[in-house]
Amino acid sequence: MTGTVVFRNARVLDPSRNMDEVGSIIVQDGVIVASGRDAANQGSPEGASIVECSGLLAVPGLVDARVFTGEPGAEHRETIASASRAAAAGGVTSFIMMPDTDPVIDDIALVEFVQKTARDKADVHIYPAAALTRGLKGAEMTEFGLLQAAGAVCFTNGREPVYDSQMLRRAMTYAREFDAVVALETRDRYLGANGVMNEGLFASWLGLPGIPKEAEILPLERDLRIAGLTKARYHAAKISVPESAEAMRTARARGANVTCGISINHLTLNENDIGEYRTFFKLSPPLRAEDDRKAMVDALADGTIDIIVSSHDPQDVDTKRLPFADAADGAVGLETLLSAALRLHHSGDVPLMRLIDALSTRPAAIFGLEAGTLKPGARADITLIDLDEPWFVAKDQLLSRSKNTPFEDARFSGRAVETWVSGRRVFSLGR
């Protein structure tokens, strides 16, 4: 992108520098050359394009570290192109794409396929995550070094945990040699194996089998112990109960190099939202009790939980319009991630700086992405936010090919009004 763009009179919030001040952002040829109050004092270069940002918040473009697509293999659910459009509409300028595709992203050719498709068709930056084990079957490790050299930014088993502890130890030891992040879901194979929602009184009322907290806690504690043993970089992809947050604190106190994320759904929804068997709320891990949700919000605010993810997982009518117990887990979330997160700001539960840090700066740091900052010299990935913009979520207006949002008919206050990637505007609300 050539030329100069000046974002003028914005509230510039940059967690990478602990900056929150009214000023400008000056972009030249897709790169930030100045930002903040000092940039405003420089004025606008001659011939620059001016973007008037009075009343808007300018933040580093959001980074979503857990996005599932359907391409290759299930393009009717989501393509790389459609996911990128949804991301741009949600203020997300970079996302990590999970390897749960058909075929699985477990070799160099498929990593290169994702990169080429993203370069040709995507509006945002897309980074492939490679499979930790071949076919995500948990039996044989992939070629970490070659996959990382090809562009994979982390290794994960996607929706599937690694049940074999010895295999996980070997994989973490191998990953340590490449300073690679191992990102895993934690779900016990047997506890709550037939469960479909959080175990408790509400599940009993609905007559549905439950999943106990221990189905998450026990494998997480095992993973954290193995991470400490191997000195590997470990990331718990999605935790959902306060005991898991406490396990993270304990592991860090022991010196383990571990981080964790949480789905925006588990910060803003609870098990009662399932109502009368509403399958758009069937998620993994399941939505928890309200006390658990509040505890997780507190853990986010104090930094125990590092990042927020959308866990964008498109499903179509064939997999969602079923009895609750038979429906697939998962919800789309790229377009609603920011607005749902802003509920925590408006309620006063999470400071805005910490919220943007968890949505942008921290995930970029964990996975080594060129993102998450507005400092001079950085790529000009910028999200402009109106904190008070009202928004009614009509699922038919979502840009994702699948419409399985748990926020259908929700009313939000605040959303991205413009998204810029490498100095190019890729989304505008057109107010």
C-alpha positions as CSV (number, residue, x, y, z in Angstrom):
1,M,0.0,0.0,0.0
2,T,1.5,3.3,-1.1
3,G,0.7,6.8,0.1
4,T,0.2,8.5,3.4
5,V,-2.9,8.2,5.6
6,V,-3.4,10.2,8.8
7,F,-5.9,9.0,11.4
8,R,-6.7,12.2,13.2
9,N,-8.3,13.1,16.6
10,A,-8.5,9.4,17.7
11,R,-8.3,8.1,21.2
12,V,-5.2,6.0,20.6
13,L,-5.0,2.9,22.9
14,D,-1.9,0.7,22.5
15,P,-1.3,-1.9,25.2
16,S,2.1,-2.7,23.9
17,R,3.2,0.8,25.1
18,N,0.6,1.3,27.8
19,M,-0.6,4.3,25.8
20,D,-4.1,5.8,26.1
21,E,-4.2,9.3,24.8
22,V,-5.9,11.5,22.2
23,G,-3.8,11.9,19.1
24,S,-3.1,10.7,15.6
25,I,-1.7,7.8,13.7
26,I,0.4,8.5,10.7
27,V,0.8,5.7,8.2
28,Q,3.1,5.7,5.2
29,D,3.2,2.9,2.6
30,G,1.4,0.6,5.0
31,V,3.7,1.2,7.9
32,I,3.0,3.3,11.1
33,V,5.5,6.1,11.3
34,A,4.1,7.9,14.3
35,S,1.2,7.4,16.7
36,G,-0.3,9.1,19.8
37,R,-0.1,12.7,21.0
38,D,3.3,13.3,19.5
39,A,2.0,12.3,16.0
40,A,-0.8,14.9,16.4
41,N,1.8,17.5,17.1
42,Q,3.5,16.7,13.8
43,G,0.4,17.7,11.8
44,S,-0.6,16.1,8.5
45,P,2.0,15.6,5.8
46,E,1.2,17.3,2.5
47,G,-1.0,15.2,0.2
48,A,-2.0,12.8,3.0
49,S,-5.4,11.2,3.1
50,I,-7.2,12.2,6.3
51,V,-9.4,9.8,8.3
52,E,-11.3,11.8,10.8
53,C,-11.6,9.7,14.0
54,S,-13.2,12.1,16.5
55,G,-15.1,10.1,19.1
56,L,-13.5,6.8,17.9
57,L,-11.0,4.5,19.6
58,A,-8.0,3.4,17.6
59,V,-6.4,0.1,18.7
60,P,-4.0,-2.4,17.2
61,G,-6.0,-4.8,14.9
62,L,-7.4,-7.7,16.8
63,V,-5.7,-11.1,16.7
64,D,-7.9,-14.2,17.0
65,A,-5.8,-17.2,17.9
66,R,-8.4,-19.9,17.4
67,V,-10.4,-20.0,14.1
68,F,-11.8,-23.0,12.4
69,T,-12.7,-22.8,8.7
70,G,-14.2,-25.3,6.3
71,E,-11.6,-25.0,3.6
72,P,-10.2,-27.3,2.4
73,G,-12.9,-30.0,2.5
74,A,-16.1,-28.3,3.8
75,E,-16.2,-25.0,1.9
76,H,-20.0,-25.0,2.2
77,R,-19.5,-24.1,5.9
78,E,-16.7,-21.5,5.5
79,T,-14.0,-20.6,3.1
80,I,-10.8,-18.8,3.9
81,A,-12.1,-15.8,1.9
82,S,-15.5,-15.7,3.8
83,A,-13.8,-16.1,7.1
84,S,-11.5,-13.2,6.3
85,R,-14.5,-11.0,5.4
86,A,-16.2,-11.9,8.7
87,A,-12.9,-11.2,10.5
88,A,-12.6,-7.8,8.9
89,A,-16.2,-6.9,9.9
90,G,-15.3,-7.8,13.5
91,G,-12.2,-5.7,13.6
92,V,-9.9,-8.8,13.4
93,T,-6.9,-8.2,11.2
94,S,-5.0,-11.4,11.9
95,F,-6.2,-14.9,12.9
96,I,-4.7,-18.3,13.4
97,M,-6.4,-21.0,11.4
98,M,-6.8,-24.4,13.0
99,P,-5.7,-27.6,11.1
100,D,-9.0,-29.4,11.4
101,T,-9.7,-29.5,7.7
102,D,-10.1,-32.3,5.1
103,P,-7.3,-33.1,4.5
104,V,-5.8,-32.2,7.9
105,I,-3.0,-29.5,7.8
106,D,-0.2,-31.9,8.7
107,D,2.3,-31.4,5.9
108,I,4.1,-28.6,4.1
109,A,1.9,-28.6,1.0
110,L,-1.2,-27.8,3.1
111,V,0.5,-25.1,5.1
112,E,1.6,-23.5,1.8
113,F,-2.0,-24.0,0.4
114,V,-3.4,-22.0,3.3
115,Q,-0.8,-19.2,2.8
116,K,-1.3,-19.0,-0.9
117,T,-5.1,-19.0,-0.6
118,A,-4.9,-16.3,2.0
119,R,-2.6,-14.1,-0.1
120,D,-4.9,-14.5,-3.1
121,K,-8.3,-14.2,-1.5
122,A,-8.2,-13.0,2.1
123,D,-8.6,-9.4,3.3
124,V,-6.8,-10.1,6.6
125,H,-3.6,-11.9,7.7
126,I,-4.1,-15.6,8.1
127,Y,-1.6,-17.8,9.9
128,P,-1.8,-21.6,9.7
129,A,-1.5,-23.8,12.8
130,A,-0.1,-27.2,12.0
131,A,-1.3,-30.5,13.4
132,L,0.6,-31.8,16.3
133,T,0.0,-35.4,15.2
134,R,-0.7,-36.9,11.8
135,G,-4.3,-36.7,11.0
136,L,-5.0,-35.3,14.5
137,K,-5.1,-39.0,15.6
138,G,-2.7,-38.6,18.5
139,A,-0.4,-41.4,17.5
140,E,2.5,-40.0,15.4
141,M,4.1,-36.6,15.5
142,T,4.3,-34.4,12.5
143,E,7.5,-32.8,11.2
144,F,7.6,-29.7,13.4
145,G,10.8,-28.2,12.0
146,L,9.7,-28.4,8.4
147,L,6.2,-27.2,9.1
148,Q,7.5,-24.3,11.2
149,A,9.9,-23.3,8.4
150,A,7.0,-23.4,6.0
151,G,5.0,-20.9,8.1
152,A,3.1,-22.8,10.8
153,V,2.9,-20.6,13.9
154,C,2.0,-23.2,16.5
155,F,1.2,-26.9,16.8
156,T,-2.2,-28.2,18.0
157,N,-4.5,-31.1,17.8
158,G,-7.4,-28.8,17.0
159,R,-10.6,-30.0,18.6
160,E,-9.0,-33.2,19.8
161,P,-6.9,-33.5,23.0
162,V,-3.8,-35.7,23.1
163,Y,-4.8,-38.5,25.4
164,D,-1.5,-40.4,25.4
165,S,0.7,-38.8,28.0
166,Q,3.9,-40.3,26.7
167,M,3.1,-39.1,23.2
168,L,2.5,-35.6,24.6
169,R,5.8,-35.6,26.5
170,R,7.7,-36.5,23.3
171,A,5.8,-33.9,21.3
172,M,6.5,-31.2,23.8
173,T,10.2,-32.2,24.1
174,Y,10.4,-32.0,20.3
175,A,8.6,-28.7,20.1
176,R,10.9,-27.2,22.7
177,E,13.8,-27.6,20.3
178,F,12.1,-25.3,17.8
179,D,10.8,-22.9,20.5
180,A,7.3,-23.8,19.2
181,V,4.0,-23.3,21.0
182,V,2.0,-26.4,21.7
183,A,-1.7,-25.3,22.0
184,L,-4.2,-27.9,23.2
185,E,-7.7,-28.4,24.3
186,T,-8.2,-30.2,27.6
187,R,-10.9,-32.8,27.7
188,D,-10.8,-36.1,29.5
189,R,-11.7,-39.1,27.3
190,Y,-14.0,-40.8,29.8
191,L,-15.3,-38.2,32.3
192,G,-18.5,-36.9,30.9
193,A,-17.8,-38.7,27.6
194,N,-21.6,-38.9,27.0
195,G,-22.2,-35.4,28.4
196,V,-23.6,-32.6,26.3
197,M,-23.7,-29.7,28.8
198,N,-22.4,-28.5,32.1
199,E,-23.1,-31.0,34.9
200,G,-25.4,-29.5,37.5
201,L,-29.0,-28.9,38.5
202,F,-29.9,-27.2,35.2
203,A,-28.7,-30.2,33.2
204,S,-30.9,-32.4,35.4
205,W,-33.9,-30.2,34.8
206,L,-33.4,-30.5,31.1
207,G,-32.8,-34.2,31.3
208,L,-29.4,-34.0,29.6
209,P,-26.2,-35.8,30.6
210,G,-23.6,-33.5,32.1
211,I,-19.9,-32.9,31.8
212,P,-18.2,-32.2,35.1
213,K,-15.5,-29.6,35.7
214,E,-13.0,-32.3,36.4
215,A,-13.2,-33.4,32.7
216,E,-11.3,-30.1,32.0
217,I,-9.2,-29.8,35.2
218,L,-7.6,-33.2,35.2
219,P,-6.1,-33.2,31.7
220,L,-5.1,-29.6,32.1
221,E,-3.1,-30.4,35.3
222,R,-1.5,-33.3,33.4
223,D,-0.6,-31.0,30.5
224,L,0.9,-28.4,32.9
225,R,3.0,-31.0,34.6
226,I,4.3,-32.3,31.3
227,A,5.0,-28.7,30.2
228,G,7.1,-28.2,33.4
229,L,8.9,-31.5,32.9
230,T,9.8,-30.8,29.3
231,K,10.3,-27.0,29.6
232,A,8.1,-26.5,26.5
233,R,6.0,-23.5,25.6
234,Y,2.4,-24.7,26.4
235,H,-0.9,-22.9,25.7
236,A,-4.2,-24.1,27.1
237,A,-6.5,-23.2,24.2
238,K,-9.7,-22.7,26.1
239,I,-10.3,-23.0,29.8
240,S,-13.7,-22.4,31.4
241,V,-13.7,-23.0,35.2
242,P,-12.0,-21.2,38.1
243,E,-10.1,-24.3,39.1
244,S,-8.4,-24.3,35.7
245,A,-7.3,-20.7,36.3
246,E,-5.9,-21.7,39.7
247,A,-4.0,-24.5,38.1
248,M,-2.4,-22.0,35.7
249,R,-1.3,-19.8,38.6
250,T,0.2,-22.8,40.4
251,A,2.1,-24.0,37.3
252,R,3.5,-20.5,36.7
253,A,4.6,-20.3,40.3
254,R,6.5,-23.6,39.6
255,G,8.3,-21.9,36.7
256,A,6.4,-23.5,33.8
257,N,6.3,-21.5,30.6
258,V,2.5,-21.7,30.1
259,T,-0.3,-19.5,28.9
260,C,-4.0,-19.9,28.4
261,G,-7.0,-18.6,26.5
262,I,-10.8,-18.4,26.9
263,S,-13.6,-18.3,24.4
264,I,-15.6,-15.0,24.5
265,N,-18.7,-17.2,24.9
266,H,-17.5,-18.4,28.3
267,L,-17.0,-14.8,29.4
268,T,-20.4,-13.5,28.4
269,L,-22.8,-16.5,28.4
270,N,-23.7,-19.2,30.9
271,E,-25.5,-22.5,30.9
272,N,-28.9,-20.9,31.4
273,D,-28.7,-19.4,27.9
274,I,-29.3,-22.9,26.6
275,G,-32.9,-22.3,27.5
276,E,-35.1,-24.8,25.8
277,Y,-32.5,-26.9,24.1
278,R,-31.0,-24.1,21.9
279,T,-28.2,-25.9,20.0
280,F,-26.4,-22.7,19.0
281,F,-25.3,-22.7,22.7
282,K,-23.9,-26.3,22.5
283,L,-20.2,-25.7,22.8
284,S,-17.0,-27.4,23.9
285,P,-16.2,-26.9,26.7
286,P,-19.8,-26.5,27.7
287,L,-21.2,-23.2,28.9
288,R,-20.7,-23.1,32.7
289,A,-22.6,-21.8,35.7
290,E,-22.9,-18.0,36.3
291,D,-20.5,-18.2,39.3
292,D,-17.9,-19.8,37.0
293,R,-18.4,-17.2,34.4
294,K,-17.9,-14.4,36.9
295,A,-14.7,-16.1,38.2
296,M,-13.3,-16.3,34.7
297,V,-14.0,-12.6,34.1
298,D,-12.0,-11.9,37.2
299,A,-9.2,-14.2,36.0
300,L,-9.1,-12.3,32.7
301,A,-9.0,-8.9,34.5
302,D,-6.1,-9.9,36.7
303,G,-4.1,-11.4,33.8
304,T,-4.3,-15.1,34.8
305,I,-6.1,-15.7,31.5
306,D,-3.9,-14.3,28.8
307,I,-6.1,-14.0,25.7
308,I,-9.7,-14.1,24.4
309,V,-10.5,-16.1,21.3
310,S,-13.7,-16.3,19.3
311,S,-13.3,-20.1,18.8
312,H,-15.1,-19.4,15.5
313,D,-16.4,-22.8,14.4
314,P,-18.9,-22.7,11.6
315,Q,-21.6,-25.4,11.5
316,D,-24.5,-25.8,9.0
317,V,-28.1,-26.8,9.5
318,D,-27.2,-30.5,9.0
319,T,-25.1,-30.4,12.1
320,K,-27.0,-27.9,14.3
321,R,-30.7,-28.3,13.5
322,L,-30.8,-31.5,15.5
323,P,-31.9,-32.6,19.0
324,F,-29.5,-31.0,21.5
325,A,-27.7,-34.2,22.4
326,D,-27.0,-34.9,18.7
327,A,-26.0,-31.4,17.5
328,A,-22.4,-30.6,16.8
329,D,-20.4,-28.4,19.2
330,G,-19.4,-24.9,18.0
331,A,-20.4,-21.4,17.1
332,V,-19.3,-18.7,14.7
333,G,-17.8,-15.7,16.5
334,L,-15.4,-13.6,14.4
335,E,-18.0,-10.8,13.8
336,T,-19.2,-10.7,17.4
337,L,-15.9,-11.2,19.3
338,L,-15.2,-7.5,19.9
339,S,-18.8,-6.4,20.6
340,A,-19.3,-9.2,23.1
341,A,-16.0,-8.4,24.8
342,L,-17.0,-4.8,25.1
343,R,-19.8,-5.9,27.4
344,L,-17.1,-6.5,30.0
345,H,-15.8,-2.9,29.5
346,H,-19.3,-1.4,29.8
347,S,-20.0,-3.4,32.9
348,G,-16.8,-2.2,34.5
349,D,-15.5,-5.7,35.0
350,V,-12.4,-5.5,32.8
351,P,-10.4,-2.4,32.1
352,L,-10.3,-1.4,28.4
353,M,-6.5,-1.6,28.3
354,R,-6.6,-5.2,29.6
355,L,-9.4,-6.1,27.2
356,I,-7.5,-4.9,24.1
357,D,-4.3,-6.5,25.4
358,A,-6.2,-9.9,25.5
359,L,-7.7,-9.4,22.1
360,S,-4.6,-8.1,20.3
361,T,-1.2,-7.5,21.9
362,R,-0.9,-10.6,24.1
363,P,-2.0,-13.2,21.4
364,A,0.5,-11.6,19.0
365,A,3.3,-11.9,21.6
366,I,2.5,-15.5,22.5
367,F,2.4,-16.8,18.9
368,G,5.2,-14.5,17.6
369,L,3.0,-12.6,15.1
370,E,3.7,-9.3,13.5
371,A,0.7,-7.6,15.1
372,G,-0.7,-6.2,18.3
373,T,1.0,-2.8,18.4
374,L,0.7,0.7,17.1
375,K,4.4,1.6,17.6
376,P,6.4,3.3,14.8
377,G,7.7,0.8,12.4
378,A,4.9,-1.7,12.9
379,R,2.6,-2.9,10.1
380,A,-0.5,-0.6,9.9
381,D,-3.1,-3.0,11.2
382,I,-5.7,-0.8,12.9
383,T,-9.2,-1.2,14.2
384,L,-11.4,1.9,14.7
385,I,-14.1,1.3,17.3
386,D,-17.1,3.3,18.3
387,L,-17.6,2.2,21.9
388,D,-21.3,3.2,21.9
389,E,-22.4,2.1,18.4
390,P,-25.6,0.2,18.9
391,W,-25.8,-3.1,17.0
392,F,-28.6,-5.7,16.7
393,V,-27.2,-9.1,15.6
394,A,-29.4,-10.4,12.7
395,K,-27.9,-13.7,11.8
396,D,-28.8,-13.3,8.1
397,Q,-26.6,-10.3,7.9
398,L,-23.5,-12.1,9.2
399,L,-20.8,-12.4,6.6
400,S,-19.8,-15.9,7.6
401,R,-21.2,-18.7,5.4
402,S,-22.6,-20.4,8.5
403,K,-25.0,-18.6,10.9
404,N,-24.7,-20.6,14.1
405,T,-24.2,-17.7,16.4
406,P,-25.2,-17.8,20.1
407,F,-25.7,-14.0,19.9
408,E,-28.6,-14.2,17.5
409,D,-30.9,-11.2,18.2
410,A,-28.5,-9.9,20.8
411,R,-28.1,-6.1,21.3
412,F,-24.6,-4.8,21.6
413,S,-23.2,-1.4,22.4
414,G,-19.9,-0.9,20.5
415,R,-18.4,-2.4,17.4
416,A,-15.6,-1.9,14.8
417,V,-16.6,0.8,12.4
418,E,-13.4,0.5,10.2
419,T,-10.7,-2.1,9.8
420,W,-7.4,-1.4,8.2
421,V,-4.9,-4.0,7.2
422,S,-1.3,-3.0,6.2
423,G,-2.6,0.5,5.6
424,R,-5.5,-0.5,3.4
425,R,-9.2,-0.2,4.5
426,V,-10.8,-3.6,4.3
427,F,-14.0,-2.9,6.2
428,S,-16.1,0.2,6.8
429,L,-19.5,0.3,8.5
430,G,-20.5,3.1,6.2
431,R,-22.3,5.1,8.9
